[in-house]
Amino acid sequence: MELSERQRRILQVIVEEYISTVHPVASENIAARSGLGVKQATVRNEMAELEAAGYITHPHTSAGRIPSDKGYRYFVENLLDNSGNLSNDEQRTIQHQFYQVQRDLDEWMRLSTAVLSRALQNAAIITEPKGPSVLFKQCQLLSLQDRTALLILVTNDGTVRQAVITLDQQRSEDELATVGNKLTALLRGKSLLEIPLADGDLNEFERAVESQMIGLLRSVEDFSSRDITYDGLVKMLNQPEFKATERVKQVIELLENGGVLLTILPDVLNQEGVQVIIGDENKLNDLRQCSIILTRYGVDEKAGVLGIIGPTRMEYGRTISGVRYVSRLLSEMMRDVYGK
């Protein structure tokens, strides 16, 4: 269905009014706010067509209408203006806060979620920036007890991972050091895909250590819940949509365990611009009444994802503007650090 200009304006008023008031929007309100100069009967007829096409719906206890996910999608893609964007004063304040913490990447991540959640009154998330391909640099084996050792892996970007491994038999510190040195010399500079092709003449124990090492290397490349920093959960849960105890539990588990976010984040890294996922577009039922606004930040060699999670009834223009601005600011600061 191709919307007429009148229908577009009516849909815009319904979305903006519902976001603002959390109440279904009645025809008299639309007639008063739309500036169309038409009677309520005309508005009701247009609303009926919009509802039949799936852009709006109505709660059974109210005569007013609320946007559907399809209506929000149309609004985001066709009806957003710049009136809700972050103001210049807000942008300057955020920029000043970032430059106060200088070159501390951990502080940048913490500050990103803090300023976004405060400005947008929803939960903000960010992932640690990662390189496009993690390369093996060094491994060490340190004896712990009779048949256990600590495997330490270091990657090309300085990331360190550790794991306690069980040995096939008791081995001396010299034996363990020899294995670590051999694997380091053989595999330095190799990626996950290259390691199996370059492992050369290894004995059974050395291959077992290599297998453990590959698991650690994979944990560096893959997103995990530990990579996700979030803030503003309380602000999000103060929204009317999250008054139900079960809904609160679902959101908390989502943020703490990663959930569907871990399947979404890698795709965002490969896309340009702000990605908007609304309601039923989410892959899990737990998120069907949420929207997620995400974008990539960083430089070519190191990039992460940041964004906002909230109810489908969110201020999309302001949220997209805020996420885009902080992403651009982070990217500029990282470019200064990495000389790009």
Secondary structure, DSSP 8 states (H G I E B T S, - for coil): ----HHHHHHHHHHHHHHHHH-S-B-HHHHHHHS-----HHHHHHHHHHHHHTTSEE--TT-SSBEE-HHHHHHIIIII--STTS--HHHHHHHHHHHHHSTT-HHHHHHHHHHHHHHHHSSEEEEE--B-SS--EEEEEEEEEETTEEEEEEEETTS-EEEEEEE-SS---HHHHHHHHHHHHHHHTT--TTTHHHH--S--HHHHHHHHHHHHHHHHHHS--GGGEEEE-HHHHHTSGGG-SHHHHHHHHHHHHH-TTHHHHHHHHHTS-S-EEEEGGGSSSGGGTTEEEEEEEEE-SSSEEEEEEEEESSS-HHHHHHHHHHHHHHHHHHHHHHHT-
